[in-house]
Amino acid sequence: MSKIKSAFENGKAFIAFITCGDPDLETTAAAIRAAVENGADLIELGIPFSDPTAEGPVIQAANLRALKGGVTTDKIFSFVKELRKDIKVPMVFMTYANVVFSYGAKRFLSACREAEMDGLILPDLPFEEKEEFLPVCHEYGVDLISLIAPTSANRIARIAKEAEGFLYIVSSLGVTGMRSEIKTDLKAIVQVVRQNSHIPCAIGFGISTPEQAKKMADISDGAIVGSAIIKLLEKYGKDAPGYIGEYVKSMKDAL
């Protein structure tokens, strides 16, 4: 059983997404520490991929910067092991099925356990095909986190029933990125989730302001923010961690 549940035990959870290696792993480590010190309850670590289909331009660019900088999956595993010496909040990887597949699912999940990673999010893995990775995830004690999108409709109940770790509710159609407003009827989605599962659910995609975060956390158990944090890394580079700390504090305070 992973530690993910503990992220939701201090009220509403703030989940911060950070791409590993953008602009370098040293900055990634400082950004994670700043986020955790300022109240992030769970860290979602992106393993860069050359074709990140769920990402908008901001996170796509972060993936390319990280890959250009020479980051590899092996380096990320060593990096997380080091990070785990002082970072105790739950952490999950967000990457693509191809990354796990080409690394070898068993080898990848075994490395996840060694690095004390709690969960894995694969946005391009259809719910119906999760059996490809689920048994290996269970073998190594890593939660395979399901996503529910506005298009999941009559599959929401089924996805919720089989969910583990936490449920990632996608706020809007399309790719990740900051949005001025979120129009999906998320209350209705969360209601179906609640009727079918006791697993916490958090909403992501498009959240960038404290007001949006509060609105999303009022409906669900937490808010997930990626692009707004990555924008700070893009703008300030190695100096970004200080700004990320301030940003995370403002978001957590709003929750």
Accessible surface in RSA format (square Angstrom, percent):
REM  Atomic radii and reference values for relative SASA: ProtOr
REM  Chains: A
REM  Algorithm: Lee & Richards
REM  Probe-radius: 1.40
REM  Slices: 20
REM RES _ NUM      All-atoms   Total-Side   Main-Chain    Non-polar    All polar
REM                ABS   REL    ABS   REL    ABS   REL    ABS   REL    ABS   REL
RES MET A   1   185.54  96.1 110.53  73.2  75.01 178.6  91.43  77.7  94.12 124.7
RES SER A   2    13.38  11.3   0.33   0.4  13.05  30.1   5.74  12.2   7.65  10.7
RES LYS A   3    85.84  41.9  78.26  48.0   7.58  18.0  74.18  66.8  11.67  12.4
RES ILE A   4     0.38   0.2   0.38   0.3   0.00   0.0   0.38   0.3   0.00   0.0
RES LYS A   5   123.21  60.1 122.22  75.0   0.99   2.4  66.06  59.5  57.15  60.9
RES SER A   6    47.79  40.4  40.50  54.1   7.28  16.8  35.09  74.7  12.70  17.8
RES ALA A   7     3.52   3.2   0.00   0.0   3.52   8.0   2.84   4.0   0.68   1.8
RES PHE A   8    28.17  14.1   9.57   5.9  18.61  48.4   9.57   5.8  18.60  53.2
RES GLU A   9   117.02  67.2  84.73  64.1  32.28  76.9  41.20  79.7  75.82  61.9
RES ASN A  10   107.84  74.4  86.38  83.5  21.46  51.7  34.38  82.8  73.46  71.0
RES GLY A  11    54.85  67.6   0.00   N/A  54.85  67.6  42.77 117.4  12.09  27.1
RES LYS A  12    69.08  33.7  63.27  38.8   5.81  13.8  42.65  38.4  26.42  28.1
RES ALA A  13     0.00   0.0   0.00   0.0   0.00   0.0   0.00   0.0   0.00   0.0
RES PHE A  14     0.00   0.0   0.00   0.0   0.00   0.0   0.00   0.0   0.00   0.0
RES ILE A  15     0.00   0.0   0.00   0.0   0.00   0.0   0.00   0.0   0.00   0.0
RES ALA A  16     0.00   0.0   0.00   0.0   0.00   0.0   0.00   0.0   0.00   0.0
RES PHE A  17     8.52   4.3   8.52   5.3   0.00   0.0   8.52   5.2   0.00   0.0
RES ILE A  18     0.00   0.0   0.00   0.0   0.00   0.0   0.00   0.0   0.00   0.0
RES THR A  19     0.87   0.6   0.87   0.9   0.00   0.0   0.82   1.1   0.05   0.1
RES CYS A  20     0.00   0.0   0.00   0.0   0.00   0.0   0.00   0.0   0.00   0.0
RES GLY A  21     2.40   3.0   0.00   N/A   2.40   3.0   0.99   2.7   1.41   3.2
RES ASP A  22     0.75   0.5   0.74   0.7   0.00   0.0   0.00   0.0   0.75   0.7
RES PRO A  23    45.01  32.8  31.24  28.5  13.77  50.0  32.71  27.0  12.29  76.4
RES ASP A  24    38.02  26.6  33.50  33.3   4.51  10.7  33.84  79.6   4.18   4.2
RES LEU A  25    38.37  21.4  33.85  24.2   4.52  11.4  34.11  24.0   4.26  11.5
RES GLU A  26   141.55  81.3 128.40  97.1  13.14  31.3  57.29 110.8  84.26  68.8
RES THR A  27     7.55   5.4   3.73   3.8   3.82   9.1   3.76   5.0   3.79   5.7
RES THR A  28     0.00   0.0   0.00   0.0   0.00   0.0   0.00   0.0   0.00   0.0
RES ALA A  29    14.29  13.1  14.29  22.0   0.00   0.0  14.29  20.1   0.00   0.0
RES ALA A  30    43.37  39.9  34.76  53.6   8.61  19.6  40.47  57.0   2.90   7.7
RES ALA A  31     0.00   0.0   0.00   0.0   0.00   0.0   0.00   0.0   0.00   0.0
RES ILE A  32     0.00   0.0   0.00   0.0   0.00   0.0   0.00   0.0   0.00   0.0
RES ARG A  33    77.69  32.6  77.17  39.3   0.53   1.3  33.78  46.2  43.92  26.6
RES ALA A  34    13.51  12.4  11.31  17.5   2.20   5.0  12.94  18.2   0.56   1.5
RES ALA A  35     0.00   0.0   0.00   0.0   0.00   0.0   0.00   0.0   0.00   0.0
RES VAL A  36    33.85  22.3  24.04  21.8   9.81  23.6  24.04  20.9   9.81  26.6
RES GLU A  37   140.99  80.9 103.00  77.9  37.98  90.4  49.15  95.1  91.84  75.0
RES ASN A  38    43.73  30.2  34.60  33.4   9.13  22.0   5.51  13.3  38.21  36.9
RES GLY A  39    24.49  30.2   0.00   N/A  24.49  30.2  22.65  62.2   1.84   4.1
RES ALA A  40     3.93   3.6   0.00   0.0   3.93   8.9   0.00   0.0   3.93  10.4
RES ASP A  41    12.95   9.1   9.50   9.5   3.45   8.2   4.35  10.2   8.60   8.6
RES LEU A  42     0.00   0.0   0.00   0.0   0.00   0.0   0.00   0.0   0.00   0.0
RES ILE A  43     0.00   0.0   0.00   0.0   0.00   0.0   0.00   0.0   0.00   0.0
RES GLU A  44     3.53   2.0   3.53   2.7   0.00   0.0   0.00   0.0   3.53   2.9
RES LEU A  45     0.00   0.0   0.00   0.0   0.00   0.0   0.00   0.0   0.00   0.0
RES GLY A  46     4.17   5.1   0.00   N/A   4.17   5.1   4.17  11.4   0.00   0.0
RES ILE A  47     5.16   2.9   1.59   1.2   3.57   8.6   1.68   1.2   3.48   9.4
RES PRO A  48    10.12   7.4   1.48   1.4   8.64  31.4   1.72   1.4   8.40  52.2
RES PHE A  49    36.49  18.3  34.51  21.4   1.98   5.2  36.49  22.1   0.00   0.0
RES SER A  50    80.81  68.3  60.15  80.3  20.65  47.6  36.79  78.3  44.02  61.7
RES ASP A  51    87.70  61.4  85.97  85.6   1.74   4.1  22.80  53.7  64.90  64.7
RES PRO A  52     7.86   5.7   7.80   7.1   0.05   0.2   7.86   6.5   0.00   0.0
RES THR A  53    85.95  61.1  64.35  65.2  21.60  51.5  63.23  84.9  22.72  34.3
RES ALA A  54    20.50  18.9  13.74  21.2   6.76  15.4  20.50  28.9   0.00   0.0
RES GLU A  55     2.49   1.4   1.76   1.3   0.73   1.7   0.20   0.4   2.29   1.9
RES GLY A  56     1.30   1.6   0.00   N/A   1.30   1.6   1.30   3.6   0.00   0.0
RES PRO A  57   108.17  78.8 100.80  91.9   7.37  26.8 104.16  86.0   4.01  25.0
RES VAL A  58    21.98  14.5  18.69  16.9   3.29   7.9  21.52  18.7   0.46   1.3
RES ILE A  59     5.18   2.9   4.98   3.7   0.20   0.5   4.98   3.6   0.20   0.5
RES GLN A  60    74.43  41.6  74.12  54.2   0.31   0.7   7.22  15.4  67.21  51.0
RES ALA A  61    32.59  30.0  28.17  43.5   4.42  10.1  31.91  44.9   0.67   1.8
RES ALA A  62     0.00   0.0   0.00   0.0   0.00   0.0   0.00   0.0   0.00   0.0
RES ASN A  63     8.45   5.8   8.45   8.2   0.00   0.0   0.01   0.0   8.45   8.2
RES LEU A  64    93.19  51.9  92.79  66.4   0.40   1.0  92.88  65.2   0.32   0.9
RES ARG A  65    72.82  30.6  64.93  33.1   7.89  18.8  58.38  79.8  14.44   8.7
RES ALA A  66     0.17   0.2   0.00   0.0   0.17   0.4   0.00   0.0   0.17   0.5
RES LEU A  67    65.21  36.3  49.50  35.4  15.70  39.5  50.19  35.2  15.02  40.4
RES LYS A  68   187.12  91.3 149.23  91.6  37.89  90.2 104.34  93.9  82.78  88.2
RES GLY A  69    59.63  73.5   0.00   N/A  59.63  73.5  26.20  71.9  33.43  74.9
RES GLY A  70    31.46  38.8   0.00   N/A  31.46  38.8  29.91  82.1   1.56   3.5
RES VAL A  71    13.08   8.6   4.49   4.1   8.58  20.7   6.80   5.9   6.28  17.0
RES THR A  72    66.80  47.5  59.18  60.0   7.62  18.2  64.20  86.2   2.60   3.9
RES THR A  73    23.78  16.9  18.63  18.9   5.14  12.3   3.42   4.6  20.36  30.8
RES ASP A  74    74.68  52.3  70.65  70.3   4.03   9.5  27.90  65.7  46.78  46.7
RES LYS A  75   105.86  51.6 100.31  61.5   5.55  13.2  68.64  61.8  37.23  39.7
RES ILE A  76     0.77   0.4   0.77   0.6   0.00   0.0   0.77   0.6   0.00   0.0
RES PHE A  77    10.58   5.3  10.58   6.6   0.00   0.0  10.58   6.4   0.00   0.0
RES SER A  78    72.41  61.2  63.77  85.1   8.64  19.9  37.45  79.8  34.96  49.0
RES PHE A  79    23.44  11.7  15.10   9.4   8.34  21.7  22.81  13.8   0.63   1.8
RES VAL A  80     0.00   0.0   0.00   0.0   0.00   0.0   0.00   0.0   0.00   0.0
RES LYS A  81    95.98  46.8  87.53  53.7   8.45  20.1  47.30  42.6  48.68  51.8
RES GLU A  82    99.11  56.9  96.66  73.1   2.45   5.8  45.76  88.5  53.35  43.6
RES LEU A  83     2.43   1.4   1.49   1.1   0.94   2.4   2.20   1.5   0.24   0.6
RES ARG A  84     6.38   2.7   4.46   2.3   1.92   4.6   4.78   6.5   1.61   1.0
RES LYS A  85   147.96  72.2 119.26  73.2  28.70  68.3  89.85  80.9  58.11  61.9
RES ASP A  86    75.65  53.0  53.16  52.9  22.50  53.2  39.97  94.1  35.68  35.6
RES ILE A  87     7.77   4.4   7.30   5.4   0.48   1.1   7.77   5.6   0.00   0.0
RES LYS A  88   130.99  63.9 121.32  74.4   9.67  23.0  98.71  88.8  32.28  34.4
RES VAL A  89    30.86  20.3  27.82  25.2   3.04   7.3  30.86  26.8   0.00   0.0
RES PRO A  90     5.41   3.9   5.41   4.9   0.00   0.0   5.41   4.5   0.00   0.0
RES MET A  91     0.00   0.0   0.00   0.0   0.00   0.0   0.00   0.0   0.00   0.0
RES VAL A  92     0.00   0.0   0.00   0.0   0.00   0.0   0.00   0.0   0.00   0.0
RES PHE A  93     0.02   0.0   0.02   0.0   0.00   0.0   0.02   0.0   0.00   0.0
RES MET A  94    16.72   8.7  15.46  10.2   1.26   3.0  13.42  11.4   3.30   4.4
RES THR A  95     0.51   0.4   0.00   0.0   0.51   1.2   0.51   0.7   0.00   0.0
RES TYR A  96     4.98   2.3   4.98   2.8   0.00   0.0   4.98   3.7   0.00   0.0
RES ALA A  97    19.61  18.0  19.61  30.3   0.00   0.0  19.61  27.6   0.00   0.0
RES ASN A  98    80.92  55.8  76.05  73.5   4.87  11.7  17.45  42.0  63.48  61.4
RES VAL A  99    14.99   9.9  10.56   9.6   4.43  10.7  13.92  12.1   1.06   2.9
RES VAL A 100     0.00   0.0   0.00   0.0   0.00   0.0   0.00   0.0   0.00   0.0
RES PHE A 101   131.64  65.9 119.02  73.7  12.62  32.8 119.30  72.3  12.34  35.3
RES SER A 102    92.95  78.5  54.20  72.3  38.75  89.3  45.52  96.9  47.43  66.4
RES TYR A 103    35.37  16.5  24.99  14.2  10.37  27.0  21.31  16.0  14.06  17.3
RES GLY A 104    28.95  35.7   0.00   N/A  28.95  35.7  28.95  79.4   0.00   0.0
RES ALA A 105    23.54  21.6  16.82  26.0   6.72  15.3  16.82  23.7   6.72  17.8
RES LYS A 106   115.66  56.4 112.78  69.2   2.87   6.8  92.14  82.9  23.52  25.1
RES ARG A 107   133.95  56.2 124.37  63.4   9.57  22.8  63.09  86.2  70.86  42.9
RES PHE A 108     0.00   0.0   0.00   0.0   0.00   0.0   0.00   0.0   0.00   0.0
RES LEU A 109     0.00   0.0   0.00   0.0   0.00   0.0   0.00   0.0   0.00   0.0
RES SER A 110    32.11  27.1  30.99  41.4   1.12   2.6   7.08  15.1  25.03  35.1
RES ALA A 111    18.06  16.6  15.42  23.8   2.65   6.0  17.72  25.0   0.34   0.9
RES CYS A 112     0.00   0.0   0.00   0.0   0.00   0.0   0.00   0.0   0.00   0.0
RES ARG A 113   136.02  57.1 127.06  64.8   8.96  21.3  41.76  57.1  94.26  57.1
RES GLU A 114   109.67  63.0  87.17  65.9  22.50  53.6  40.06  77.5  69.62  56.8
RES ALA A 115     0.42   0.4   0.00   0.0   0.42   0.9   0.42   0.6   0.00   0.0
RES GLU A 116    93.00  53.4  84.86  64.2   8.14  19.4  35.79  69.2  57.21  46.7
RES MET A 117     6.45   3.3   0.00   0.0   6.45  15.3   0.00   0.0   6.45   8.5
RES ASP A 118     9.34   6.5   8.37   8.3   0.98   2.3   0.98   2.3   8.37   8.3
RES GLY A 119     0.00   0.0   0.00   N/A   0.00   0.0   0.00   0.0   0.00   0.0
RES LEU A 120     0.01   0.0   0.01   0.0   0.00   0.0   0.01   0.0   0.00   0.0
RES ILE A 121     0.60   0.3   0.60   0.4   0.00   0.0   0.60   0.4   0.00   0.0
RES LEU A 122     4.42   2.5   0.43   0.3   3.99  10.0   0.43   0.3   3.99  10.7
RES PRO A 123    33.60  24.5   5.55   5.1  28.05 102.0   5.65   4.7  27.95 173.7
RES ASP A 124    62.04  43.5  34.92  34.8  27.12  64.1  26.87  63.2  35.17  35.1
RES LEU A 125    28.56  15.9  12.44   8.9  16.12  40.5  13.09   9.2  15.47  41.6
RES PRO A 126    59.70  43.5  47.93  43.7  11.77  42.8  59.29  49.0   0.41   2.6
RES PHE A 127    19.32   9.7   8.45   5.2  10.87  28.3  13.52   8.2   5.80  16.6
RES GLU A 128    94.53  54.3  65.88  49.8  28.64  68.2  55.46 107.3  39.06  31.9
RES GLU A 129    99.26  57.0  93.35  70.6   5.92  14.1  34.49  66.7  64.77  52.9
RES LYS A 130    17.16   8.4  17.15  10.5   0.01   0.0  12.84  11.6   4.33   4.6
RES GLU A 131   110.44  63.4 102.23  77.3   8.21  19.5  63.00 121.9  47.44  38.7
RES GLU A 132   100.03  57.4  70.92  53.7  29.11  69.3  28.32  54.8  71.71  58.5
RES PHE A 133     4.44   2.2   4.44   2.8   0.00   0.0   4.44   2.7   0.00   0.0
RES LEU A 134    21.76  12.1  21.76  15.6   0.00   0.0  21.76  15.3   0.00   0.0
RES PRO A 135    76.09  55.5  63.93  58.3  12.16  44.2  70.86  58.5   5.23  32.5
RES VAL A 136    24.07  15.8  23.55  21.3   0.52   1.3  24.03  20.9   0.03   0.1
RES CYS A 137     0.00   0.0   0.00   0.0   0.00   0.0   0.00   0.0   0.00   0.0
RES HIS A 138   102.85  56.2  81.47  56.6  21.38  54.7  62.17  64.1  40.68  47.3
RES GLU A 139    92.56  53.1  65.64  49.7  26.92  64.1  43.73  84.6  48.82  39.9
RES TYR A 140    30.24  14.1  28.77  16.4   1.47   3.8  10.10   7.6  20.14  24.8
RES GLY A 141    42.96  53.0   0.00   N/A  42.96  53.0  29.64  81.3  13.32  29.8
RES VAL A 142     2.40   1.6   0.65   0.6   1.75   4.2   1.18   1.0   1.22   3.3
RES ASP A 143    14.76  10.3  14.76  14.7   0.00   0.0   0.00   0.0  14.76  14.7
RES LEU A 144     9.23   5.1   6.50   4.7   2.73   6.9   6.50   4.6   2.73   7.4
RES ILE A 145     4.83   2.8   0.00   0.0   4.83  11.7   0.00   0.0   4.83  13.1
RES SER A 146    14.40  12.2   7.29   9.7   7.11  16.4   9.17  19.5   5.23   7.3
RES LEU A 147    40.73  22.7  26.23  18.8  14.50  36.4  26.23  18.4  14.50  39.0
RES ILE A 148     0.00   0.0   0.00   0.0   0.00   0.0   0.00   0.0   0.00   0.0
RES ALA A 149    28.75  26.4  28.21  43.5   0.54   1.2  28.21  39.7   0.54   1.4
RES PRO A 150    35.48  25.9  11.95  10.9  23.52  85.5  12.69  10.5  22.79 141.6
RES THR A 151    95.60  68.0  71.04  72.0  24.56  58.5  58.55  78.6  37.05  56.0
RES SER A 152     4.79   4.0   4.50   6.0   0.29   0.7   0.25   0.5   4.54   6.4
RES ALA A 153    67.32  61.9  47.34  73.0  19.99  45.5  59.96  84.4   7.36  19.5
RES ASN A 154   140.00  96.5 106.18 102.6  33.81  81.4  48.20 116.0  91.79  88.7
RES ARG A 155    76.99  32.3  75.97  38.7   1.02   2.4  39.53  54.0  37.46  22.7
RES ILE A 156    10.75   6.1  10.75   8.0   0.00   0.0  10.75   7.7   0.00   0.0
RES ALA A 157    30.95  28.5  30.00  46.3   0.95   2.2  30.00  42.2   0.95   2.5
RES ARG A 158   116.65  49.0 114.62  58.4   2.04   4.8  51.94  71.0  64.71  39.2
RES ILE A 159     2.25   1.3   2.25   1.7   0.00   0.0   2.25   1.6   0.00   0.0
RES ALA A 160     0.56   0.5   0.00   0.0   0.56   1.3   0.00   0.0   0.56   1.5
RES LYS A 161   138.93  67.8 107.95  66.2  30.97  73.7  75.32  67.8  63.60  67.7
RES GLU A 162    79.93  45.9  62.36  47.2  17.57  41.8  34.48  66.7  45.45  37.1
RES ALA A 163    12.77  11.7   0.00   0.0  12.77  29.1   0.35   0.5  12.42  32.9
RES GLU A 164    31.25  17.9  30.65  23.2   0.60   1.4  17.42  33.7  13.83  11.3
RES GLY A 165     4.71   5.8   0.00   N/A   4.71   5.8   0.90   2.5   3.81   8.5
RES PHE A 166     0.00   0.0   0.00   0.0   0.00   0.0   0.00   0.0   0.00   0.0
RES LEU A 167     0.00   0.0   0.00   0.0   0.00   0.0   0.00   0.0   0.00   0.0
RES TYR A 168    13.14   6.1  13.14   7.5   0.00   0.0   2.61   2.0  10.53  13.0
RES ILE A 169     0.00   0.0   0.00   0.0   0.00   0.0   0.00   0.0   0.00   0.0
RES VAL A 170    11.40   7.5  11.40  10.3   0.00   0.0  11.40   9.9   0.00   0.0
RES SER A 171     0.00   0.0   0.00   0.0   0.00   0.0   0.00   0.0   0.00   0.0
RES SER A 172    12.64  10.7  11.79  15.7   0.85   1.9  12.08  25.7   0.56   0.8
RES LEU A 173   115.08  64.1  99.75  71.4  15.33  38.5 101.81  71.5  13.27  35.7
RES GLY A 174    59.88  73.8   0.00   N/A  59.88  73.8  35.99  98.8  23.89  53.5
RES VAL A 175    59.25  39.0  58.09  52.6   1.16   2.8  58.09  50.5   1.16   3.1
RES THR A 176    16.17  11.5  13.75  13.9   2.43   5.8  13.66  18.4   2.51   3.8
RES GLY A 177    15.65  19.3   0.00   N/A  15.65  19.3  14.31  39.3   1.34   3.0
RES MET A 178    91.30  47.3  61.11  40.4  30.19  71.9  59.39  50.5  31.91  42.3
RES ARG A 179    56.88  23.9  47.99  24.5   8.89  21.2  30.76  42.0  26.12  15.8
RES SER A 180   114.94  97.1  75.81 101.2  39.12  90.1  58.09 123.7  56.84  79.6
RES GLU A 181   107.17  61.5  93.88  71.0  13.29  31.6  31.17  60.3  76.00  62.0
RES ILE A 182    30.17  17.2   2.60   1.9  27.57  66.4   3.09   2.2  27.09  73.5
RES LYS A 183   168.53  82.2 133.03  81.6  35.50  84.5  88.81  79.9  79.73  84.9
RES THR A 184    37.89  26.9  17.44  17.7  20.44  48.7  18.26  24.5  19.63  29.7
RES ASP A 185    96.00  67.2  82.00  81.6  14.00  33.1  43.14 101.5  52.86  52.7
RES LEU A 186     4.84   2.7   2.46   1.8   2.38   6.0   2.46   1.7   2.38   6.4
RES LYS A 187   147.08  71.8 141.40  86.8   5.68  13.5  85.79  77.2  61.28  65.3
RES ALA A 188    43.10  39.6  39.16  60.4   3.93   8.9  41.84  58.9   1.25   3.3
RES ILE A 189    12.56   7.1  11.73   8.7   0.83   2.0  12.54   9.0   0.02   0.1
RES VAL A 190     6.70   4.4   6.70   6.1   0.00   0.0   6.70   5.8   0.00   0.0
RES GLN A 191   110.47  61.8 106.42  77.8   4.05   9.7  30.55  65.0  79.93  60.6
RES VAL A 192    49.32  32.5  49.32  44.7   0.00   0.0  49.32  42.9   0.00   0.0
RES VAL A 193     0.00   0.0   0.00   0.0   0.00   0.0   0.00   0.0   0.00   0.0
RES ARG A 194   105.03  44.1  86.51  44.1  18.52  44.1  52.55  71.8  52.49  31.8
RES GLN A 195   131.08  73.3  92.11  67.3  38.97  92.8  45.69  97.3  85.40  64.8
RES ASN A 196    34.09  23.5  16.75  16.2  17.34  41.7   6.37  15.3  27.71  26.8
RES SER A 197    17.76  15.0   2.74   3.7  15.02  34.6   8.61  18.3   9.15  12.8
RES HIS A 198   191.13 104.5 157.58 109.5  33.56  85.8 114.40 117.9  76.74  89.3
RES ILE A 199    39.59  22.5  36.08  26.9   3.51   8.5  37.53  27.0   2.06   5.6
RES PRO A 200    18.21  13.3  14.50  13.2   3.71  13.5  18.21  15.0   0.00   0.0
RES CYS A 201     0.00   0.0   0.00   0.0   0.00   0.0   0.00   0.0   0.00   0.0
RES ALA A 202     0.00   0.0   0.00   0.0   0.00   0.0   0.00   0.0   0.00   0.0
RES ILE A 203     0.00   0.0   0.00   0.0   0.00   0.0   0.00   0.0   0.00   0.0
RES GLY A 204     0.00   0.0   0.00   N/A   0.00   0.0   0.00   0.0   0.00   0.0
RES PHE A 205    20.19  10.1  12.51   7.7   7.68  20.0  16.14   9.8   4.05  11.6
RES GLY A 206     5.31   6.5   0.00   N/A   5.31   6.5   0.37   1.0   4.94  11.1
RES ILE A 207     5.61   3.2   0.00   0.0   5.61  13.5   0.00   0.0   5.61  15.2
RES SER A 208    13.33  11.3   8.08  10.8   5.25  12.1   1.31   2.8  12.03  16.9
RES THR A 209    53.26  37.9  52.42  53.1   0.84   2.0  50.85  68.3   2.41   3.6
RES PRO A 210    41.78  30.5  41.70  38.0   0.09   0.3  41.78  34.5   0.00   0.0
RES GLU A 211   126.84  72.8 116.76  88.3  10.08  24.0  73.14 141.5  53.71  43.8
RES GLN A 212    20.50  11.5  19.92  14.6   0.58   1.4  18.22  38.8   2.28   1.7
RES ALA A 213     0.00   0.0   0.00   0.0   0.00   0.0   0.00   0.0   0.00   0.0
RES LYS A 214    99.70  48.6  99.70  61.2   0.01   0.0  74.30  66.9  25.41  27.1
RES LYS A 215   137.54  67.1 134.16  82.3   3.38   8.0  81.17  73.1  56.36  60.0
RES MET A 216     8.34   4.3   8.34   5.5   0.00   0.0   8.34   7.1   0.00   0.0
RES ALA A 217     0.88   0.8   0.88   1.4   0.00   0.0   0.88   1.2   0.00   0.0
RES ASP A 218    88.55  62.0  60.55  60.3  28.00  66.2  26.36  62.0  62.19  62.0
RES ILE A 219    36.99  21.0  22.40  16.7  14.59  35.2  27.75  20.0   9.24  25.1
RES SER A 220     0.09   0.1   0.00   0.0   0.09   0.2   0.00   0.0   0.09   0.1
RES ASP A 221    30.63  21.5  30.47  30.3   0.16   0.4   5.46  12.8  25.17  25.1
RES GLY A 222     0.00   0.0   0.00   N/A   0.00   0.0   0.00   0.0   0.00   0.0
RES ALA A 223     0.00   0.0   0.00   0.0   0.00   0.0   0.00   0.0   0.00   0.0
RES ILE A 224     4.67   2.7   2.66   2.0   2.01   4.8   2.66   1.9   2.01   5.5
RES VAL A 225     0.83   0.5   0.00   0.0   0.83   2.0   0.83   0.7   0.00   0.0
RES GLY A 226    12.83  15.8   0.00   N/A  12.83  15.8   4.24  11.6   8.59  19.2
RES SER A 227     8.42   7.1   4.42   5.9   4.00   9.2   3.37   7.2   5.05   7.1
RES ALA A 228     7.70   7.1   3.87   6.0   3.84   8.7   4.33   6.1   3.37   8.9
RES ILE A 229     0.00   0.0   0.00   0.0   0.00   0.0   0.00   0.0   0.00   0.0
RES ILE A 230     0.00   0.0   0.00   0.0   0.00   0.0   0.00   0.0   0.00   0.0
RES LYS A 231    92.32  45.0  89.00  54.6   3.32   7.9  54.09  48.7  38.23  40.7
RES LEU A 232    35.19  19.6  35.00  25.0   0.20   0.5  35.19  24.7   0.00   0.0
RES LEU A 233     3.42   1.9   0.03   0.0   3.40   8.5   0.03   0.0   3.40   9.1
RES GLU A 234    91.07  52.3  65.38  49.5  25.69  61.2  22.53  43.6  68.54  56.0
RES LYS A 235   151.94  74.1 117.12  71.9  34.82  82.9  78.68  70.8  73.26  78.0
RES TYR A 236    63.83  29.8  49.96  28.4  13.86  36.1  34.11  25.6  29.71  36.6
RES GLY A 237    20.43  25.2   0.00   N/A  20.43  25.2  19.25  52.8   1.17   2.6
RES LYS A 238   139.75  68.2 119.97  73.6  19.78  47.1  99.22  89.3  40.54  43.2
RES ASP A 239   105.73  74.1  94.30  93.9  11.43  27.0  21.80  51.3  83.93  83.7
RES ALA A 240     0.00   0.0   0.00   0.0   0.00   0.0   0.00   0.0   0.00   0.0
RES PRO A 241    16.66  12.1  16.64  15.2   0.02   0.1  16.66  13.8   0.00   0.0
RES GLY A 242    49.62  61.2   0.00   N/A  49.62  61.2  41.49 113.9   8.13  18.2
RES TYR A 243    93.67  43.7  90.25  51.4   3.42   8.9  49.58  37.3  44.09  54.4
RES ILE A 244     0.00   0.0   0.00   0.0   0.00   0.0   0.00   0.0   0.00   0.0
RES GLY A 245     3.08   3.8   0.00   N/A   3.08   3.8   3.08   8.5   0.00   0.0
RES GLU A 246   126.27  72.5 115.79  87.6  10.48  24.9  49.17  95.1  77.09  62.9
RES TYR A 247    37.77  17.6  32.05  18.2   5.72  14.9  37.63  28.3   0.14   0.2
RES VAL A 248     0.00   0.0   0.00   0.0   0.00   0.0   0.00   0.0   0.00   0.0
RES LYS A 249   105.86  51.6 105.86  65.0   0.00   0.0  77.16  69.5  28.70  30.6
RES SER A 250    46.58  39.4  36.61  48.9   9.97  23.0  39.17  83.4   7.42  10.4
RES MET A 251     0.00   0.0   0.00   0.0   0.00   0.0   0.00   0.0   0.00   0.0
RES LYS A 252    46.48  22.7  40.69  25.0   5.78  13.8  38.83  35.0   7.65   8.1
RES ASP A 253    99.00  69.3  66.04  65.7  32.97  78.0  33.44  78.7  65.57  65.4
RES ALA A 254    26.63  24.5   8.44  13.0  18.19  41.4  20.54  28.9   6.08  16.1
RES LEU A 255    44.57  24.8   1.79   1.3  42.78 107.5  16.53  11.6  28.03  75.4
END  Absolute sums over single chains surface
CHAIN  1 A    10763.4       8510.5       2252.9       6189.0       4574.3
END  Absolute sums over all chains
TOTAL         10763.4       8510.5       2252.9       6189.0       4574.3
